[in-house]
Every structure is written in structure tokens, then in C-alpha cells.
Amino acid sequence: MAIPTEELQKANPSAKIELFEIHLVSALHGSSDVKRFHNGINMNTTYNVVFQGSSYTRIPIEANGFEYAQTRTTRPRPTVRISNLFSNVTALMTSANQTTPKNGLNGAKFIRKVTLLKFLDHANFESGTNPFGTPANNTYENQTFFIDRKTVESKDFVEFECASALDLENRSAPKRIITRKDFPSVGTFV
């Protein structure tokens, strides 16, 4: 469900929270786990965040480039920079490379969810209840991309470039060719 417009137009709207998910593909990565992160910005917490019953680990993460160009002629190719201080991301890529050598996290689904503080679960608040009332499952439209390639890997961070499903290698649209056999009116003009 989308965030109501009147909430965004208030003089003092609730803080905006960015949540990120990486969905692994078992055929490529040897696991179908979902890794969930939040960057902790706009929150006074060093803890994990719970949203819709799922826990998002607090880890330094920077993501940008999600906006469409004004002309909308090209799709966005966001970059995601994830902290690698404890080699968590390197370990994840190493484990994926055991299934598909030299693949890393390429092909994993990357989802960015944006919601407001007032829509987080009760578990995120010291009193155990959300002071804004019962949380709704409101978010902006989820932005879904796929990890296309790793651009930088160091002991400090790993950076990925993401792409839309249509921009991935060996993908074409449409996936199914429409023929006259399936639809007799194809190719006829009246």
C-alpha cells in the first residue's frame, strides 16, 4: 500500500526510513536466503529495525542513483556501497562463488523499500508500542533491481552496480514471441 499523500504534505512528517533486501538465487548463489539491511539514518537507534515482521540489520550502507532522468529515456542504474569491515559481504560472495565460480552476487535481486518511522512495528520502540498508533504496511513503491556487477571490493566496503531486469545480460523483451498460431489476428490490418 502506498503512503498517503496527506502524510507527506504535513508540516512535520515522520522520518523517512530506507530498508534494503538482497534476495539470493539458489541456482546462482547456493542459497535462497534474504539478507535485510538498514542504514540507521533518520533513527536514534543502533539496533536492528523490524518492519512487517522481518528484522533488518543495521549496517553502513549507501545507495544512490534510483531516480529516473527527467527525459525517462534511460532506466536508472543505482550503485550500492555496503560496509565490509567484518568481511561479511566478502564471505557472502565467497560462499556464492562455490556454487557459481566468479559470479559473486551477480543476479541477486536488490529491493529498496522506503517507509516512514510511524509505520514501523511496535518492537522498534522502547515502550514496546508504537507511539503513532497501530503501524500500517505503508511504503513507497518498492524499487526492484538486480545486482549486475561488483565495481569495488576492499576491506572497508563493497560496491555493486544494479540494473533493471531489462538491462541484464542475455535478457530480451518480450520473453515470449507472439505468433499467428497463438493469436490469429496478429499481422492482419483492417
N, C-alpha and C positions, 0 to 999 in steps of 0.2 A: 504494500500500500504506500502511496506517495505521502510525503509530508504536506500537511495542509498549508496553503499559501498564506493564510492569516497568521500562522505561527511564525513564518519567515519575515512577515512585514511588521511584527511587533517592534516597539521601541527598544525592548531589551529581550531579544530572542535567546533561547537556550543555546549553550555552547555546541558547536559542530564537532562531531566525533568521526574520525576516519578509521575504518576497520578493513583489514586485508586478509584474504584467504588464498592459499595455494593448494589446488587440488591435483594430487599426483595421479598418474595413469598407470595401472598395474602392468600393462604390456610394455611400457617405456621405462618405468621407474622401479618396478618390482614391488610396488605398494600402491594402494589406493587411498592412502591417508590424506587427511585435510589438515594443513598447517594454518593456524589462525594467529594473526598479529594485530597489535595496535601500537601506535607510536607515542601514546601518552600525552599528546598535545591537547590543550584545552581542558585538561583534567588535573585535579590536585591529588593524584594518586601515583604510587609506584607499583601498584598491584595489577593483576590481570583484570580484564573487563569481561563481564558476562552480558551477552546480547542474544536474545531469543534462545536462551538455554545453553549456548555454546560459549566456551571460555576462550578469550583472545589474549595471548601472551604479550606482555609489554616488552618491546624490543625497539631500539632505534631503527626507524625505517623512514625513508624519504621517497616519495613517489610524486612525479610531476609529468606533465605532458598529456593529460587526459582530455584537454579541451579541443574541440573541433576548430579548424581555421574558419575565419569569417566567410570564406567562399565555399566551405564544405566540399572542396574538390579532392581533398586527401583525408584519409582516416587518421586519427591520432595514433602515435607510436610512443606510448609512455615509457619512461625509464623508472626502474625501481632499484633503490640502493638500500640494502639490508645490512645491519651490523653483523660482523663476523668475528667479534672479539673472542668468543669462546669456541670458534671454528664450528659452530652449529650448522651453518649453511654449507660449508665445505664438506662436513660429514654427511649431510643430506645428499649432496651431489655425488660424493664418493660411493655411497650406497646405491644410488640410481645408476651409476656407471657400471656396477656389477651386473646389472640386467642388460643395459644397452651401452656398450663402451663409447666413450667420448660424447655422450649425449647430455650429461648434466641434468638440468631441469627443463631442457627444451621440450616444448609440447605440453607442459603443465598449465592448467587453467589458473589464471590470476584474476581474482574478483576484488573490486574495491567497493565497499559499502560505506555510505555516508549517512549518518543519522544525527539526532540531537541528544544531548545529555538527558533530557527529560524522558526519553524513550528507552533508556537502559533498564535492565532487570533490577529488581529490588536488592539483589545480593551486592550491588556496587556501592551501596550507601551504608554509612556507619550504623545507622539505626536499624538497618535490615529492611526498611521500607523506602520506597521512592517518594521523596517529599513532593513531587509533582503529580502524584496520583498513580493510578494503575498504568503501567507502561503499555504503549501500543507497539505494534510491529512496523512502525512507520520508518521508511528510509527514502532517500532519493533513489532513483532508478539505479540498480546495480550496474556497474561497468565491468564487463567481462572481456578479458583479453587472454592471449596465450603467450607464454614465455617463448620468445623467438631465438634469442641468443644471449650468452653471457658476454658482457663488454669489458668488465674489470673484475678481477678477483685478487684480493690482498688479505693480509692478516686483520685488517681493520673493517673492511666491508666487501660485499659482492654486489655488483651492479648488473641488472638484466635489462634488456630491451624487449618490450612486449609488442604484440601485433594483434590485430583483429583476426577473426577466423578466416576472412577472405585474403588476408595478406600473407598467410603462411605458405611455405614451400609446398609444392605439389598439390595445391588446392585450387579448384576452379569453381566457378559458379555459372550455371547451375550444376549441381552434382548429378542430376538426372536429366537426360535429354528427352524432350517431348517429341514423340513421333506421331505420324498419322495413324499408326496401329493402335496407340492408346487413346488418341483424340482425333477422330475422323475429320474435324473441321480445321485442323492445323494446316496452314499453307493455302487455304482457299480464300479468295476475296470475293465479296459480294458487292 
